[in-house]
Amino acid sequence: MTDSGGSGSLDAFMLELFCSEVETQVTLLSDGLLTLEGAPQDAAGLEALMRAAHSIKGAARIVQLEVVVELAHALEDGFVAAQEGRLVLAGETRSTARRYHGDDPQPQRVGRPGAALE
């Protein structure tokens, strides 16, 4: 995906938009997972998580990041399974969300492409 001038500025712009969208949706996912700690079968909470994963999938598809599309699709499937009672989100799910929130003694940091990690 490049602009007609071939400069790649459209690619850079779209990737920046993608990163911004994913950052927003990952925050929603993380907050939602922490909220589900007290009510792992909360229908509204699970629906919000599924929508966030769906948004990531769509954004990844636009910038042609197939591995992210597949990951987001797997998340969607997991949230649908939880909505249907076939899966209960607990344990490692919550610890992953805590790492994102900085509550883990050894957090994993993710940065934008080309940016230095803090």
N, C-alpha and C positions, 0 to 999 in steps of 0.2 A: 504494500500500500504506500504509494508515493504520490506527491503532487505532480502536476503536469510539467513543472520546471525541473523535476528530477532532483531537487535539493534535499528531499527527505524531511522538509519542515513539517509537512502534514503528518508524517510518521511520528516525529517528535511530539507534535501537538497532541495527537491521538494517544500516544503512550502516556503523556502527562495526564490527560483526562482519565485514562484507564487507572493510573496509579491513584489519583484522587478518589475516583469512584470505589476502588477496592479498599482504600483506607477507611472510607466511610462505612462500607458494608462489613468489613472485618470488625470494626468497632461495634456495630450492631450485633454481629454474631457473638462476639465476646461478651458483651453486656447481656445478651439474651441467654447465653449458656449459664452465666452466673445467676441470672434471675430464676432459671429453671431448677436451680439447686433445691429450692424449697418446694417446688411443684413440678416434677419432671414430666408430667403428662398435660401441662397447661396448654390447651388448644390454641389460644391466641399467641402465646409465646412461641410455640412450635411453628405456627403459620408465619410469624415474623422472621424466624430463622430460615424457613424455606424460601421466603421472598428475598432475603438478603443473599442467599446462595444463588438463587435464580438471577439476580441482578449481576452478580460477579460473573456468572456463566455468560450472560449476554454481552457484557463489556469485554470479556476475554475473546469471545467469538468475533467481535468487531475488529480487534487488533490482531486477530489470528494467532492467539496463544492457546493452541489446542490442549496442551497439558493442563492449563488452568481451567479450560472448559470442562475437561474430564474430571478434574478434582471437584469443581463446583457441582457438577452433575452428581457425583458420588455423595456430596454433602446433602444435596436435595433429596436423593434417594433415602439417605439416613433419616432426614427429618420427616419424610413421608412415612417411613417405617415407624417412627416414634409416634406420629399422629394416629397411625392405625393400631398402635399398641404392640407392634412386633419388636420394638426396641425401646429400651429405657436409657436415657442419657444420664450417665453418672460416672463417678470415679475419674478416669483419665481425661474425660471430656472436660471436667471442671478444672483439673490441674493445668490443662492446655490453655484454657481461658485465663486462669490466674497468671500464667507466664506472660501472656500478652498484656495484662494489666499491670505488670511489674511487681506482683506479689510473690514471685518466685525468686529465691536467692541467686539463681543463675538464669536470668531472662535471655531469651533468644531475640535478637534485634533484626529487624528487616528494614531495609532502606530502599529508596528509589534507585532505579538504574543509574549508575555513574556517580551516585552520591556517596560520600564517606559515611561510614557508620559511626554513631556516637560512642 
